[in-house]
Amino acid sequence: MSPPGGQSPASTPLLRVEHLTMRFGGLTAVDDVSFEAADRQITAIIGPNGAGKTTVFNCLTGFYKPTVGRLTLEHPDRGRHLLERMEGYQIPQHAGVARTFQNIRLFGAMSVLENLVVAQHNALMRASGYTFTGLLGGRGYRRAEREAVELARYWLDLVRLTDRADEPAGSLPYGGQRRLEIARAMCTRPVLLCLDEPAAGLNPRESAELRDLLLHIRDRERVGLLLIEHDMTVVMSISDHIVVLDYGRKIADGEPREIRDDPNVIRAYLGEEEDEALPPEVVADRQSARQPGC
Amino acid sequence: MTATVQTPGRAATPPPRPLDRRRLLVDAALTALVVLALSFALVGFKIEDVPGGLDLLLRFDDVVVAAALAFLVRLGVDLLGAGRPLPVLATSLALAGALAGLLVAEQGQTEPGALTRWLPFGAVVVDWLVVMIALGFAARAAADLWRRRATVAPVATEASTIAATLRVATRVLGPLLLGVAVTLPFLPEVDRRILDIAILVVTYVMLGWGLNIVVGLAGLLDLGYVAFYAVGAYSYALLAQSFGFGFWTCLPFAGIMAGFAGILLGFPVLRLRGDYLAIVTLGFGEIVRVVLLNWYQFTGGPDGISGIPRPTFFGLELTRTASGGGETFHGFFGLTYSPTDRIIYLYYIVLALALLTNAFTMRIRKLPIGRAWEALREDEIACRSLGINPRNTKLTAFSIGAMFGGFGGAFFATRQGFISPESFTFIESAIILAIVVLGGMGSQIGVVFAAVLLIGLPEIFRDLQQYRMLAFGGAMVVIMLWRPRGLLARRRPTIHLPPEGAGR
């Protein structure tokens, strides 16, 4: 599953996470995690419930300030950004990190198209002269808005929502909302797209479509993808690189093939090896006991 | 009064079921009892001002009549629900006919009060209200009867027809209302009283539109909007008093001052949402009022500020005689002086201010900042994840909403000629907020309807006296039951996908 075109994975990583630690009072949600994510590759973060995956995302996208650690993003045009020092809203604006949410967060009452135009807020804000010239109806703003709509149309076509563009986003079916959220994140023109369980709640057909969409984004757009996912068929079939977390620690890091055979990962997901001798209901009990919830 | 939505399991008119008389009577009796208990103290006793002190007026007859009416209403509702419209139709028509006859006869009576004791209530307007309710029941019963006769295929549901009518209505109504508003002073039958009410209504329409930016678009629940109104009014009054500036010079300053007050309020509440935000804004409104009340040297405290100059028409005064060597409007144009001219001028000023507010809001909704406000209302966290700066977005919403409040305040000051902190109490904020919420959050034309309903009708029905606020509350409850998201809650997208290849 190497990326097409035989890219060299040795090039400078898009994102470098070093010694990331996040404590909430006495609870250490993420403990000294380091990994890298490359441009035009899909890096998956997997692990049992409560392993700290979403916390890593929240640190990356500025919703939490990490207790310890350095998060370096190498923007191909705008240079190096240290994400842990930036305000939450500046990370998508300057560093080009976009994200989706585990529980979809669309602007429900606004139309599908408006959702995609809002995502281009900062570019349009500049074009409208920070509202002042826009109020007078400058030509520059009208052109910028037309371009914004064209970018939105490109993504609407890709996620097959073009004919529902004027409907409220909240009225879309679940799968459509998931796709729209990805399209909205891409409309911010990111260099790193963080997807938090994009396949959750999708049926097998929809999740196959999602797989195609993510591969399309990886191959056609200049972005790296960071993916949290529980659906192992999705993870194993599209990931170029997998990071496994358990109890906030990184327990494995490598290509899907290596991860599948890694004894630490098998232990984290299926329990200790001697469990195999135990009756199945005990194994199930132990597994549910490992899930403290997010 | 409930809108029946036709579902496969339930026909619009329920088929007649065996009637449980005992249950019906018990139900109606219980309702009457509740009304009796509620109105015993509220309606039964009235304190009256009589020469030499207060007197307690007993009105138990009204209480009994109210309970009896409640009994009948409940019985009527139950009978309609059980599919027995015929007795309801007969009773309500008889009741309405008898009452209306009495009321008409009463009006023709040379000696007033001869027939009054036969009327259920002392106040004539309340009696007419009873007639209306009876007619409403009759109409509903007749509709039920007609629907039962006509065994045709199910027609469009009541709810969807209402929605469709409203949709057409809003498209036609906007220009129509604008036309009426512009020509109002020259329509026949429009006297000074109507113009005064119109000025009041348009002022509240403007304030509603201003608050709509904060509450309807940005979703920031502001219970202290009157603070900005006060800041605008005092800015103008103090600038005029201290430096002798005129209305038009001060108007932008009043707006700017109020806008700054908006930013001042915005900073501490940036992290708050929903209920917490509402409480802080409520406190802010009170703080401004208390400061105005206590800073005696600056604001005059409870004495207020009087002698605030009237607006001029490009330097021409709209008075009988010009003050200090100026020229008068009627003198300059060679017209005869009419005191109504000034009122008409005030009306057009506030109309222009209101239309400016509306045009601004319509325009800014289509700009990135307006869309960001709406996005902020929908989901602040998602906004941050898209690189929208929530602090700046919120502050602009607060300050721009406040600016229009300031314009409204300056107009209020120039219209009244006198302001004091008493004009800027919490109830004003509550009324403006009620206009926005009842109109349908974010709906511009809804605000107009709600303002007419909440400000215009109480003024017209001043004869209702103590029942006025009751009717006010009742209207609000009915609207919220009938259309819980406001009168016109339909949101139109600010941008549409043009057809492929268009506009290139």
Contacts between the chains, C-beta under 8 A, distances in Angstrom:
chain1	res1	chain2	res2	distance
A	61	B	385	6.2
A	62	B	384	7.5
A	63	B	381	7.5
A	63	B	384	7.6
A	88	B	384	4.9
A	89	B	383	7.7
A	89	B	384	4.7
A	89	B	387	5.6
A	89	B	388	6.1
A	89	B	389	5.0
A	89	B	390	6.5
A	90	B	387	7.3
A	91	B	387	7.6
A	92	B	384	7.9
A	92	B	385	6.2
A	92	B	386	5.9
A	92	B	387	3.6
A	93	B	387	3.4
A	93	B	389	7.8
A	98	B	385	7.1
A	98	B	386	7.5
A	99	B	385	5.2
A	101	B	381	7.6
A	101	B	382	7.2
A	101	B	385	7.5
A	105	B	379	4.9
A	105	B	381	6.0
A	105	B	382	4.0
A	105	B	385	7.6
A	106	B	378	7.7
A	106	B	379	7.3
A	106	B	382	7.1
A	107	B	374	7.0
A	107	B	375	4.9
A	107	B	378	3.8
A	107	B	379	6.0
A	107	B	382	6.8
A	108	B	378	5.9
A	108	B	379	7.9
A	109	B	374	7.5
A	109	B	377	8.0
A	109	B	378	5.9
A	109	B	491	6.0
A	110	B	371	7.6
A	110	B	374	5.9
A	110	B	375	6.7
A	110	B	378	6.3
A	110	B	493	7.2
A	111	B	493	3.8
A	111	B	495	7.7
A	113	B	493	6.9
A	113	B	495	6.0
A	113	B	496	7.1
A	113	B	497	5.4
A	114	B	371	6.2
A	114	B	374	7.7
A	114	B	493	5.7
A	114	B	494	6.2
A	114	B	495	6.1
A	117	B	368	8.0
A	117	B	371	6.4
A	117	B	495	6.0
A	118	B	368	7.9
A	118	B	371	5.0
A	118	B	372	6.5
A	118	B	374	7.9
A	118	B	375	4.6
A	118	B	383	7.9
A	118	B	386	6.6
A	118	B	388	7.5
A	119	B	386	5.0
A	121	B	368	5.3
A	121	B	371	7.3
A	121	B	372	5.5
A	121	B	375	7.9
A	121	B	386	6.4
A	121	B	387	6.7
A	121	B	388	5.0
A	122	B	387	5.4
A	122	B	388	7.6
A	124	B	368	4.0
A	125	B	368	4.8
A	125	B	369	7.1
A	128	B	367	5.5
A	128	B	368	5.7
A	128	B	369	7.7
A	131	B	364	7.1
A	131	B	367	5.7
A	131	B	368	7.6
A	131	B	369	4.9
A	131	B	396	7.8
A	134	B	367	4.7
A	134	B	368	7.5
A	135	B	360	7.7
A	135	B	363	6.1
A	135	B	364	7.0
A	135	B	367	7.0
A	141	B	367	7.7
A	145	B	495	7.5
A	146	B	503	6.2
A	149	B	495	6.9
A	149	B	497	6.8
A	149	B	498	6.9
A	152	B	497	7.7
A	153	B	497	6.5
A	153	B	500	8.0
A	156	B	497	7.4
A	162	B	497	7.2
A	165	B	496	7.6
A	165	B	497	4.2
A	166	B	493	5.6
A	166	B	496	5.7
A	166	B	497	6.6
A	168	B	491	7.8
A	184	B	386	7.2
A	185	B	385	7.6
A	185	B	386	7.8
A	188	B	386	5.6
A	188	B	387	6.0
